[in-house]
Amino acid sequence: MTTPSHDAGAGAFGRNLTLRIASAAVLVPVALLFAYVGGWLFLILCAFCAGGILWEWARLVTGGSDSRVLAPGWAALLAALALTGLNRPGLAITAVVVGAVSAGMAEATRSSARPGWAGGGVIYAGVAFLGPALLRRDGELGLSAFLFLAVTVWMTDIVAYLVGRGVGGPLLWPQVSPKKTWSGALGGLAGGVVGGTLVAYASGVGGLGAAIVALGLSALSQAGDLFESAVKRRFGAKDTGRLIPGHGGLMDRLDSFVVAALAAVVIGILHEGTHAPARGLLVW
């Protein structure tokens, strides 16, 4: 016989899962459509999401919509959007760095200043834009590289959530996240590797190298989730917003993706250079 608390917990889990599925049913097709079209349309979507992330970050770390963070940050993202569209990735990265420094310096004028957190928010939002944007712009493999990244992260999140809830067991890092378990983390790794490898094979570039990269991206996506949880705990927040039912804010939804996207671009650039990060990510 189930106890009332168990029934309530099961009911909350069911409602949360339903909200997550409904949100994904709307957001995933939109993301895939924009990614398929590519070009300026995709860049604008990435910049819009990055701008929203910066707004949530500023509210979290400064206690409000602080223009000292948002003005230089949004200007940097707009410049990065234009420069990426004009095929100037190096200058786009530079624009984000300049925006971060400017936000940090402007925030330093406050009596309760947190310049490091202000500048870090611009970097975080810049990565959210540059990661998918630089991968997608890379010729024929751009779409495949974005799908490889996205499916790896999505499958990691989905399987980790289901296995963690279904199997339970020891907590992964209770001081930061009171619900994440080792079983969920391992299940997420397996799901991410399977998802990413299938995309790589469907793109004609599958192999052991792609599976190893998917494993690394899956692990880093979970680290990104924990990082965002640590930031929220540092500032006493449960969610960064209420924009997405079942998830919270954009940061809550994209926390795993941001860190994995940074890693994917770095791997691609180190392997093939700034001219072909998608090929560098997928072809080994």
N, C-alpha and C positions, 0 to 999 in steps of 0.2 A: 504493500500500500504506500502510495506516495504521500509525502507530507505537504502541507500548504506552501511552505517555503520552496520546496522542490518544484511544485506546480507553478509558482510565481516565476521562479528562475527559468523554467522551461518556456513559459509563456513569453517572457521578456526576450529570450533567445529567438523564439519563433518570429516575434514582431520585428526584432532587429534584422534578422535574416531576410524577412520579406522586404523591408525597406532597402536593404543593400541590393537585393536582386532587382527591385524596381528602379533604383538609381542607375545600376549598371545597364539595365535594358534601355535606358535613355542615353546615358553618357557614352557608352562604348561604341554604338553605331555612329554617333556624331564624331567621335575621335577618329574612328577608322575612315569615315567618309572624307574628313579634312586631310587625313594623312594620305589617302589615295589620290586626292586632287593635287596635293602638294603646293609648291610655289608660295606666293604671297598669302593665299588663304590659310595655309597651314601655319605660316610664320605668325600671322595675326592671332590665330587661336593660341599658339604657344605664348605669345607676348601678353595676351589677355589673361591667361592663367597665371603667368609669372607676376603680372601686376596685382592680381588678386592675392596671391601668396604674400607679396610684399606688404600689402595693406593689412592682412591678418597678422603678419609678423610684427609690424609697427604697433598695432593695437595691443599685442601680447606683451611686448617688451617695454613699451613706453606708457602704456595705460590709455592710449587714445590714438586718433589718426594724426600723428605728428607730422606736420609738413616739412620739418627739418630732415626727416627720413624719406618721406614719400616724394617730395619734389625732386631731389637729386636722383633718387632711385628710379622713379618713373621716367625721368629724362634719360637716364642711362639705358633703360630697357627699350625706350623708343629709338634711341640711337643704335642700339644693338640690332633691333628689328630692321632698320633701314640698311645698316651695313651688311648684315647677313644676306638680305635680299639682293644687295649689290655685289655679292660674292667677295666680301672683305671680312672673313672670319677673325683674322688677327686683330683688326681694328674693333670689331664687335666685342671681343674679349677685353680689349683695352678700355672700351667705353664702360663696361660693367665695373672694372677695377677703379676707374676714376670716379664713378658714381658712388662706390662703396666708401672711398676715401672722403669724398665730399660729404656724404651723409654722416660719417663718423665725426668729422670736424664740426659740422653744423650741430649735431647732437651734443657735442662737448660744451656748448654754451649754456645748456640747461643746468639748473641747480642740482637736479637728481639725474645727471647725465649717465648714459650707458653707451658711450661711443663705439665700443667694440661690438656690442649687440646690434647697434644701428648699422654699422658697416657690414657686419656678418649677414644681416637680413638682405641687403642688396646683393651680396655674393650668392646667397641661397636662392633668391629669386632669379638672379642671372643664370645660375646653373639650370634652374627649371626651364628657362627659355633656351639657352644655348645647347643643352644636351640633345633634345629631340630635333631642334632646328638644324644643327650642324650635321647630324646623321642623315636626316631626310633629304637635304640638299645635295647629297653625294650621288649623283647620276642614277644609273639603273639599279644599284644595290641600296639606294637610300630608303626606299619603302620597305624592303626586306629587313634592313638593319633596324628600322623603327619598330616593325612588327616583332622582330626577335627580342628586342628590349622590352616592349610592352607586354607581350605574351608571357615572357619569363617572369616579369613582376606580377602580372595579374594572376598567373597560376600559383606563384608563391603565396600571394595574399589569400587566395581562395582556399587552397589546400591547407595552409597553415591554420586558417580560421576554422575549417571543418574538422580537421584532425585534432586541433587543440580543444575544441568544444566537445568532440565526441570521445576522445581518448583521455584527455586530461593528464594528470601526473605532475611531476615536480615543475615548479615555476622556473622560467628561464632567468629572469632578473627581477625579483619581486620589488626591489627598492625603486625601480623605474616604471615597470609595467606589471600590475598585480594580476593580470589574466593570461599573459603569454607563457606557454609551457614549452618544455624541451620537445615533447612529442609533436607539437604544432610546428616548431622550428624545423625539425627533421622532415616532417611531412611536407612543409613548404619547400625545402630544398629539393626534395624528390619531384614535386609538382613543377617547380621552376625549370629544372633540368629537362624534364619530359617536354614541357611546353616549348621552351626555347629550341631544343634539338629538333622537334617536329617542324618548327618554322624554318630552321636552317635547311633541313632536308627538302622541304617543299620548295625552297628557293634555289635548290640545286647546289648548295655549298655546305651540306651537312658533313659532319665528321667528328672525330674525337676532340679536335680543337674547339669546335663550336659548343660541344657538350661541356667542356671544361670552363669555357667562358660563361656559359649559362649558369653553371654551378657558382662561379664567383659572383656574378650579378645577383643571383638569388640570395646568397649570403649577405651581400652588401645592401640589398633592398630591405632585408630584415634589420640590418644595422641602422638604416635610415629611419625605419619605423621607431626603433628604440631611441634614436637621437631626438626625434620630434617629441616622444613621450617625456624624455628627460628635460627638454626645453619647457614643455607645458608644466611639468612638475616644479621646475625652478621658479616659474611665475604664477603658480597656483591656479592653473586653468585645466579644465577637463577636456574641452574642445577649443579649437581656434575659431570656430564659427558655426553657423547652422545652415549653411547654403545647401548642403547635400544631405538629404534624409538618409539616416542609417550610418553616416560617416562623420558629419560635422562640417568643417570648413574645407577649403581647397588644400590647405596644408595637411589636414587629417587624411585626405584622400590621396594626395600625391607625395606624401613623405617618403614612402618606399621608392617611388619612381625617381625622385630627384637625385638621391645618392647613386642609384644604379645608373641613371643617365650620365652623371658625371664620370663614373667609372668606365662606362661604355665608350664615351668620347675620348677619354684619356687613353684607353687601350687602343682604340682605332687610330688615334694620332701617333702614338708611339710606334705602332706597327707599320703604318703606311704614310703618315704625315698629314698635315692639315688639308691637303687636296683630296684625300680619299679615306676619311675616318670610317665610313660604312664598310668599305672593303677590308680595312684593317681590323675591324671588329669581327667580320664573318669568315674571311678566307684565310685558312692556315695550312 
